[in-house]
Amino acid sequence: MSAQPLPVRQKQEVTSAEHTRPGRTYVPDVDICETADSLWLWADVPGVDESTIEVKLADGYLTIDARVALTDYESLAPVYTEYIVGNYHRRFAVSSDIDAERIHARLANGVLEVELPKAARAKPRQISVAVS
């Protein structure tokens, strides 16, 4: 096996929205999966404290905003970096089949997990067939 360096995957910077906070804002990487009862979203937000994350559902959009305390990095003189420090922003269109009252989110080890439970009308159901 030959030793080859892994290609560095560049973070995607948010450039379309007006920035209201200092520093750069990046698009977090996400995974979204579906079960019979819910949609699950996991977003990578390293360096974010749970008190600085906002998860909102409004006008059919789920918005994630997360802020990194940049003061922790101000006195550092980088020699080599692959981890770029910055805030995070991501927005998703959400179906009206999501039960907005039961959405919950939690942060663990730099990963934001959001459960978007399906409303009863959106869940698959078995329809009985009558014999005539």
Helices and strands as residue ranges (DSSP letters): E 25-26, E 30-34, E 38-44, E 48-58, E 61-68, G 70-72, E 87-93, G 100-102, E 104-108, E 111-117, G 120-122
